[in-house]
Amino acid sequence: MGGRLRIAGFARKARRLLACSFVSGLSWLLVPMPMAAEDADSVAGACINGSEWFRLRDVYEADSGRMSPFIRRLSKTMLDQFFRRPAAANAGILQLLRLHQAEMDGSLVRSMVMLLAQNYSDMDDNQQAAGTMASFIRQIEGHADSAAVAAFRNRESLYRALDGYAVCQNPHPRAAYRAAFRVREVGDSAQNLIYVGGRLNGRRGDFTLDTGAAYNVITPDLAKKHGLRIVGSGMQAHGMRALNGQYAIAERLQLGELELRNVPFVVLDHQQENRHAARAMRHFRLIIGQPLLLRFASWTLDFGQKELTFRTDTMPAAGGKSNLCMTGGGVMMVNAESGDHSYALNLDCGATTSWMGPAYYRDHSADVARLGRWAVKAGSGYGGIVYSSEFTMPEIALRIGGRDFTLKQVPVVTLSSEKTTLYDGAGRLGFDFFSMWRRLTVDNAHMVIQME
């Protein structure tokens, strides 16, 4: 559903039309500007098109009264969507579809319906998710291209399959669950990842904890070994490049004191593209990612005790603004400041090291060129190998939630060999960031990260 979007009804007044993609496979827009609200609308539109959700929050708080009704409702809905308020986001989407459909291009409408159904599924109402998709398919069939209809049918098929299960059912509910973890060296230069021991369908498993993973992931050989059940139709996962995968259900997952039933995984074969990448990805054959972590009100990594704690009860609000939000691809970003600039960095303990992206380079190019050590590096991940031009900075000072810290030997990526790679973002905080704290807590309920 790619292509530039256009909002009906504002064409004569629109001075420019922006477009981006912030949901994997979904095109987005922006937005025309009625003259009375032009400045506020255009600023909000730039934030939406750039997926700048922290900045959009500040703009909305300061200027929502000067926005046109459509842009105000769209902005509020996107803030609810990406700051993890799915019920409020769906209420906003339904209002947009009911009150503003004349102002919305067909691609935007399709994107909204996809978000609506995904939110229902995230709230464990897969019957409503499937019904939403089916109803929309009936409306667009014969009017939309076959690829778009097929994508909606695939989603409907998945939701109907998931509706047959009590997904992530917790047979022993309690306030907190503890699981031991260990830090294991995975490279030849003190590179480390976090592993949690557990069982999958009764068989022992070694799970990589990966906050940068939008799915719980298992390789085909392990899916067969552990007896996972394939459900729904095929899907595409996005890593270094797109990979074809399948959804599967594990009847039982145990991590320390935690036991869950009917846990969804994505089956991905990372050996199908590149043997060098496959070698590097041997540490990611069994991944616990955001779909499991977001099931809990909060979770804590205690590096002193080597203990991961999942909490179901909501913590008191820490005060201040949320410093976490979600990406369209289903992973988490943290708002980090560097001098007068701020960057939404992926929170990714599945990356052994942190790095900064082209946005940081543009803002600090003189310092990077003066202090950095340039090289061309290869990075591996799901889908293959990507080469990037980067400067390694001796250190970079950042601040999150009022806490100052300094990362050492930080790559600053200026250019990569693939336009659609993980290197296109502002950057990411990897295991080296996580491990510098005694205790790190992600509060999913309030979208706040706290470091001690």
C-alpha positions as CSV (number, residue, x, y, z in Angstrom):
1,M,0.0,0.0,0.0
2,G,2.8,2.4,-0.9
3,G,2.7,5.6,-2.7
4,R,2.0,9.3,-1.9
5,L,-1.3,10.0,-0.1
6,R,-3.8,12.7,-0.8
7,I,-6.5,14.0,1.5
8,A,-9.7,14.8,-0.3
9,G,-11.4,18.2,0.3
10,F,-8.2,20.2,0.9
11,A,-6.4,20.0,-2.4
12,R,-6.9,23.7,-3.3
13,K,-5.6,24.9,0.1
14,A,-2.8,22.5,0.5
15,R,0.7,24.0,0.0
16,R,2.5,20.7,0.3
17,L,1.8,17.0,0.9
18,L,4.2,14.9,2.8
19,A,4.4,11.1,3.0
20,C,6.2,8.5,5.0
21,S,5.8,5.0,6.2
22,F,5.7,4.5,10.0
23,V,3.9,1.2,10.2
24,S,5.6,-1.7,8.5
25,G,3.8,-2.2,5.2
26,L,1.5,0.8,5.7
27,S,1.8,4.1,4.0
28,W,1.1,7.4,5.9
29,L,0.4,10.9,5.0
30,L,0.4,14.3,5.8
31,V,-1.7,16.6,5.7
32,P,-3.2,19.8,4.3
33,M,-3.5,23.0,6.2
34,P,-6.7,25.2,6.5
35,M,-5.4,28.7,6.5
36,A,-6.4,29.6,10.1
37,A,-4.5,26.6,11.5
38,E,-1.7,26.5,9.0
39,D,1.3,26.8,11.3
40,A,0.1,24.4,14.0
41,D,-1.1,21.9,11.4
42,S,2.1,21.9,9.4
43,V,4.2,21.5,12.5
44,A,2.1,18.6,13.7
45,G,2.1,17.1,10.2
46,A,5.9,17.2,10.0
47,C,6.1,15.4,13.3
48,I,3.6,12.7,12.1
49,N,5.4,12.2,8.8
50,G,8.8,12.0,10.6
51,S,7.4,9.6,13.3
52,E,8.6,12.2,15.8
53,W,6.2,11.2,18.6
54,F,8.0,12.9,21.5
55,R,8.0,16.2,19.5
56,L,4.4,15.7,18.5
57,R,3.4,15.4,22.1
58,D,5.1,18.7,22.9
59,V,3.5,20.4,19.9
60,Y,0.0,19.0,20.8
61,E,0.3,20.1,24.4
62,A,1.3,23.6,23.3
63,D,-0.8,24.2,20.1
64,S,-3.7,21.7,19.9
65,G,-6.2,24.6,20.3
66,R,-4.9,26.1,17.1
67,M,-5.1,22.9,15.0
68,S,-7.9,22.1,12.6
69,P,-10.3,19.5,14.0
70,F,-9.0,16.8,11.7
71,I,-5.3,17.4,12.6
72,R,-6.1,17.7,16.3
73,R,-8.0,14.4,16.3
74,L,-5.3,12.7,14.2
75,S,-2.5,13.9,16.4
76,K,-4.3,12.8,19.6
77,T,-5.0,9.4,18.0
78,M,-1.3,8.9,17.0
79,L,-0.1,9.9,20.5
80,D,-2.5,7.3,22.0
81,Q,-1.3,4.8,19.5
82,F,2.4,5.2,20.0
83,F,2.4,5.8,23.7
84,R,0.5,2.5,24.2
85,R,-3.1,3.5,24.9
86,P,-4.7,1.1,22.4
87,A,-8.3,1.5,23.7
88,A,-8.1,5.3,23.4
89,A,-6.3,5.0,20.0
90,N,-9.2,2.8,18.7
91,A,-11.7,5.3,19.9
92,G,-9.9,8.0,18.0
93,I,-9.6,5.9,14.9
94,L,-13.3,5.2,14.9
95,Q,-14.0,8.9,15.3
96,L,-11.6,9.7,12.4
97,L,-13.4,7.1,10.2
98,R,-16.8,8.4,11.2
99,L,-16.3,12.1,11.1
100,H,-13.4,12.8,8.8
101,Q,-13.4,10.1,6.1
102,A,-14.2,12.7,3.5
103,E,-10.8,14.3,4.3
104,M,-8.9,11.0,4.2
105,D,-7.3,9.3,1.2
106,G,-8.1,5.7,0.7
107,S,-4.6,4.6,1.7
108,L,-5.0,6.4,5.0
109,V,-8.3,4.7,5.6
110,R,-6.7,1.3,5.0
111,S,-3.9,2.2,7.3
112,M,-6.3,3.2,10.1
113,V,-8.3,0.0,9.7
114,M,-5.1,-2.1,10.0
115,L,-4.2,-0.2,13.2
116,L,-7.7,-0.7,14.5
117,A,-7.6,-4.4,14.0
118,Q,-4.0,-4.8,15.4
119,N,-5.1,-2.9,18.6
120,Y,-8.0,-5.2,19.1
121,S,-5.6,-8.2,18.8
122,D,-3.2,-6.6,21.2
123,M,-6.0,-6.3,23.7
124,D,-6.7,-10.1,23.1
125,D,-10.0,-9.5,21.2
126,N,-9.0,-11.4,18.1
127,Q,-12.6,-12.1,17.2
128,Q,-13.2,-8.3,16.9
129,A,-9.9,-7.9,15.0
130,A,-10.9,-10.6,12.5
131,G,-14.4,-9.1,12.1
132,T,-12.9,-5.6,11.5
133,M,-10.7,-7.0,8.7
134,A,-13.5,-9.1,7.1
135,S,-15.9,-6.1,7.1
136,F,-13.3,-3.9,5.4
137,I,-12.4,-6.5,2.9
138,R,-16.1,-6.6,1.8
139,Q,-16.0,-2.8,1.3
140,I,-12.8,-2.7,-0.8
141,E,-13.1,-5.9,-2.8
142,G,-13.3,-4.9,-6.4
143,H,-12.1,-1.4,-5.7
144,A,-8.6,-2.0,-4.3
145,D,-5.7,-3.8,-5.9
146,S,-5.3,-7.5,-5.3
147,A,-2.1,-7.2,-3.3
148,A,-3.8,-4.9,-0.8
149,V,-6.8,-7.2,-0.5
150,A,-4.5,-10.2,0.0
151,A,-2.6,-8.4,2.8
152,F,-5.9,-7.8,4.6
153,R,-7.0,-11.4,4.1
154,N,-3.7,-12.6,5.6
155,R,-4.3,-10.5,8.7
156,E,-7.9,-11.8,9.0
157,S,-6.6,-15.4,8.7
158,L,-4.1,-14.8,11.5
159,Y,-6.7,-13.2,13.8
160,R,-9.2,-16.0,13.2
161,A,-6.5,-18.5,14.0
162,L,-5.4,-16.7,17.2
163,D,-9.1,-16.5,18.2
164,G,-9.1,-20.2,18.7
165,Y,-6.6,-19.8,21.6
166,A,-6.5,-18.1,25.0
167,V,-3.4,-16.3,24.0
168,C,-0.7,-15.9,26.7
169,Q,-3.1,-17.3,29.3
170,N,-1.6,-17.1,32.8
171,P,-2.7,-20.2,34.9
172,H,-1.0,-18.9,38.1
173,P,-1.7,-15.2,38.4
174,R,0.4,-13.2,40.9
175,A,1.9,-9.8,41.4
176,A,5.5,-10.6,40.3
177,Y,7.5,-13.4,38.7
178,R,11.2,-13.8,38.9
179,A,13.5,-15.5,36.4
180,A,17.3,-15.8,36.6
181,F,19.3,-14.6,33.7
182,R,22.9,-14.8,32.7
183,V,25.2,-12.6,30.6
184,R,27.1,-14.5,28.0
185,E,29.9,-13.3,25.8
186,V,29.1,-13.8,22.1
187,G,31.9,-12.2,20.2
188,D,35.7,-11.8,20.3
189,S,35.7,-8.4,21.8
190,A,33.7,-8.6,25.1
191,Q,30.3,-8.4,23.3
192,N,27.5,-9.7,25.5
193,L,23.9,-10.7,25.4
194,I,21.3,-11.6,28.0
195,Y,20.0,-15.2,28.2
196,V,17.1,-16.5,30.3
197,G,16.8,-20.2,30.9
198,G,13.4,-21.8,30.6
199,R,11.2,-24.5,28.9
200,L,9.1,-24.5,25.8
201,N,6.5,-27.2,25.6
202,G,8.3,-29.0,28.4
203,R,11.7,-29.0,26.6
204,R,14.6,-26.9,27.9
205,G,15.4,-23.7,26.0
206,D,17.9,-20.9,26.1
207,F,16.0,-17.7,25.4
208,T,17.8,-14.5,24.2
209,L,16.2,-11.5,25.7
210,D,15.8,-8.9,22.9
211,T,14.0,-5.7,23.6
212,G,14.6,-4.7,19.9
213,A,12.6,-7.7,18.6
214,A,9.0,-7.0,17.5
215,Y,8.2,-10.7,17.7
216,N,9.0,-13.7,19.8
217,V,11.1,-15.6,17.3
218,I,12.1,-19.3,16.8
219,T,14.0,-21.0,14.0
220,P,12.2,-23.7,12.0
221,D,14.4,-26.5,13.4
222,L,13.6,-25.4,17.0
223,A,9.9,-25.0,16.2
224,K,9.9,-28.6,15.1
225,K,11.9,-29.8,18.1
226,H,9.7,-28.0,20.6
227,G,6.4,-29.0,18.8
228,L,5.0,-25.6,18.0
229,R,1.8,-25.5,16.0
230,I,1.8,-23.4,12.8
231,V,-1.3,-21.0,12.7
232,G,-2.6,-18.5,10.2
233,S,-0.9,-17.7,6.9
234,G,2.6,-16.5,6.1
235,M,3.9,-13.1,7.0
236,Q,6.9,-10.9,6.4
237,A,9.3,-9.8,9.1
238,H,11.6,-6.9,8.7
239,G,15.2,-7.0,9.8
240,M,18.2,-6.1,7.7
241,R,15.9,-7.1,4.9
242,A,12.5,-8.6,4.6
243,L,12.1,-12.3,5.5
244,N,9.2,-14.6,5.0
245,G,8.0,-16.3,8.1
246,Q,5.1,-18.1,9.8
247,Y,3.1,-17.6,13.0
248,A,3.2,-20.5,15.5
249,I,1.8,-21.2,18.9
250,A,3.8,-22.7,21.8
251,E,1.3,-24.4,24.2
252,R,3.5,-23.7,27.2
253,L,6.3,-21.3,28.0
254,Q,8.2,-21.3,31.4
255,L,10.7,-18.6,32.4
256,G,11.6,-19.1,36.1
257,E,8.4,-18.6,38.1
258,L,6.5,-17.4,35.1
259,E,4.3,-19.8,33.1
260,L,2.2,-18.8,30.1
261,R,0.0,-20.9,27.8
262,N,-0.5,-20.4,24.1
263,V,2.3,-18.0,23.4
264,P,2.7,-16.8,19.8
265,F,6.1,-17.0,18.0
266,V,7.2,-16.1,14.5
267,V,9.1,-18.9,12.8
268,L,12.0,-17.4,10.8
269,D,14.8,-19.1,8.9
270,H,17.8,-16.8,9.2
271,Q,19.9,-19.2,7.2
272,Q,18.0,-18.8,4.0
273,E,19.8,-15.7,2.8
274,N,23.4,-15.5,3.9
275,R,25.7,-18.0,5.6
276,H,27.8,-15.3,7.2
277,A,24.7,-13.8,8.7
278,A,23.5,-17.2,9.7
279,R,26.7,-17.7,11.7
280,A,26.3,-14.4,13.4
281,M,22.6,-15.1,14.1
282,R,23.2,-18.4,15.9
283,H,22.7,-16.5,19.2
284,F,19.1,-15.5,18.1
285,R,17.5,-18.9,17.5
286,L,15.0,-18.5,20.3
287,I,14.0,-14.9,21.2
288,I,11.8,-13.3,23.8
289,G,10.8,-9.9,22.4
290,Q,8.4,-7.1,23.0
291,P,5.1,-9.1,22.5
292,L,5.9,-11.0,25.8
293,L,7.5,-8.0,27.7
294,L,4.5,-5.8,26.9
295,R,2.2,-8.3,28.6
296,F,3.3,-6.9,31.9
297,A,2.8,-3.6,33.6
298,S,6.6,-3.4,34.1
299,W,9.8,-5.5,34.1
300,T,13.1,-5.1,35.7
301,L,16.7,-6.3,35.0
302,D,18.7,-6.5,38.2
303,F,22.3,-6.9,37.1
304,G,23.5,-7.3,40.7
305,Q,21.2,-10.3,41.4
306,K,21.1,-11.4,37.7
307,E,17.3,-11.5,38.0
308,L,14.6,-10.5,35.6
309,T,11.3,-9.6,37.3
310,F,7.9,-9.3,35.6
311,R,5.3,-7.3,37.4
312,T,1.5,-7.4,36.8
313,D,0.6,-4.6,39.2
314,T,1.0,-1.0,38.0
315,M,3.7,1.0,39.7
316,P,3.0,4.5,41.0
317,A,3.7,7.1,38.3
318,A,7.2,8.5,38.6
319,G,6.2,12.0,37.6
320,G,7.2,13.9,34.5
321,K,6.6,13.0,30.9
322,S,6.9,9.5,29.4
323,N,10.3,8.9,27.9
324,L,9.4,5.8,26.0
325,C,7.2,5.3,23.0
326,M,6.6,2.6,20.4
327,T,7.7,2.5,16.8
328,G,5.4,1.5,13.9
329,G,7.4,-1.7,13.7
330,G,6.5,-2.7,17.2
331,V,9.7,-2.0,19.2
332,M,10.4,0.6,21.8
333,M,12.2,4.0,21.6
334,V,13.6,6.1,24.4
335,N,13.9,9.8,24.3
336,A,17.6,10.7,24.8
337,E,19.2,14.2,24.9
338,S,22.6,15.2,23.6
339,G,23.3,18.9,24.2
340,D,20.5,20.9,22.6
341,H,19.3,17.9,20.5
342,S,17.1,15.0,21.3
343,Y,17.0,11.6,19.7
344,A,14.4,8.7,19.8
345,L,16.8,5.7,20.1
346,N,15.7,2.1,19.8
347,L,15.9,0.3,23.1
348,D,17.7,-2.9,22.1
349,C,19.4,-5.2,24.5
350,G,19.7,-7.6,21.6
351,A,22.4,-5.4,20.1
352,T,25.7,-6.0,21.8
353,T,26.7,-2.3,21.4
354,S,25.0,1.1,21.0
355,W,25.3,3.3,18.0
356,M,24.1,6.6,16.7
357,G,22.6,7.3,13.3
358,P,22.8,9.8,10.5
359,A,20.6,12.3,12.5
360,Y,23.3,12.5,15.2
361,Y,26.0,12.9,12.5
362,R,24.1,15.8,10.9
363,D,23.9,17.6,14.2
364,H,27.5,16.9,15.3
365,S,29.4,16.5,12.1
366,A,32.3,18.7,13.0
367,D,33.0,16.9,16.3
368,V,32.5,13.5,14.7
369,A,34.9,14.3,11.8
370,R,37.4,15.7,14.3
371,L,37.3,13.0,17.0
372,G,35.9,10.0,15.3
373,R,37.8,7.1,13.6
374,W,36.4,6.3,10.2
375,A,35.9,2.8,8.8
376,V,33.5,0.7,6.7
377,K,31.9,-2.0,8.9
378,A,29.7,-5.0,8.2
379,G,26.6,-5.6,10.3
380,S,24.7,-8.9,10.4
381,G,21.1,-9.6,11.3
382,Y,17.9,-11.3,10.0
383,G,18.1,-11.1,6.3
384,G,21.8,-10.8,5.6
385,I,24.8,-8.5,5.9
386,V,24.8,-4.7,5.5
387,Y,27.8,-2.5,5.1
388,S,27.9,1.0,6.7
389,S,30.2,3.9,6.7
390,E,30.8,5.0,10.3
391,F,33.0,7.0,12.6
392,T,33.7,5.5,16.1
393,M,33.6,8.3,18.7
394,P,35.7,7.8,21.8
395,E,32.6,8.8,23.9
396,I,29.2,10.3,23.6
397,A,27.4,11.9,26.6
398,L,23.6,11.5,26.7
399,R,20.8,12.2,29.2
400,I,17.6,10.2,29.8
401,G,15.0,11.2,32.4
402,G,17.4,13.6,34.1
403,R,20.2,10.9,34.3
404,D,23.5,11.7,32.7
405,F,25.7,8.9,31.3
406,T,28.5,8.4,28.8
407,L,28.8,5.7,26.3
408,K,32.3,4.7,25.2
409,Q,33.6,3.8,21.7
410,V,30.3,4.6,20.0
411,P,29.9,4.1,16.2
412,V,28.1,7.0,14.4
413,V,26.6,5.6,11.2
414,T,26.6,8.1,8.3
415,L,25.6,5.8,5.4
416,S,24.6,2.2,4.8
417,S,24.4,-0.1,1.8
418,E,20.6,-0.6,2.3
419,K,18.0,2.1,2.5
420,T,15.6,0.0,4.5
421,T,17.9,-1.3,7.1
422,L,17.9,-0.9,10.9
423,Y,20.6,1.7,10.4
424,D,18.2,4.3,9.0
425,G,17.0,5.4,12.5
426,A,18.4,7.9,15.0
427,G,20.4,5.0,16.6
428,R,20.0,2.5,19.4
429,L,21.0,1.7,22.9
430,G,22.4,-1.8,23.1
431,F,23.6,-4.1,25.8
432,D,26.4,-1.8,26.8
433,F,23.8,0.8,27.9
434,F,21.7,-1.7,29.8
435,S,24.7,-3.2,31.7
436,M,26.1,0.1,33.0
437,W,23.2,0.2,35.5
438,R,22.7,-1.8,38.7
439,R,19.0,-2.0,38.0
440,L,16.9,-1.0,35.0
441,T,13.1,-0.9,34.9
442,V,10.8,-0.4,32.0
443,D,7.4,0.7,33.1
444,N,5.0,-0.2,30.3
445,A,2.0,1.2,32.0
446,H,3.4,4.8,32.1
447,M,6.0,4.4,29.3
448,V,8.9,5.3,31.4
449,I,12.4,3.9,31.8
450,Q,14.2,4.2,35.1
451,M,17.9,3.5,35.7
452,E,19.6,3.1,39.1
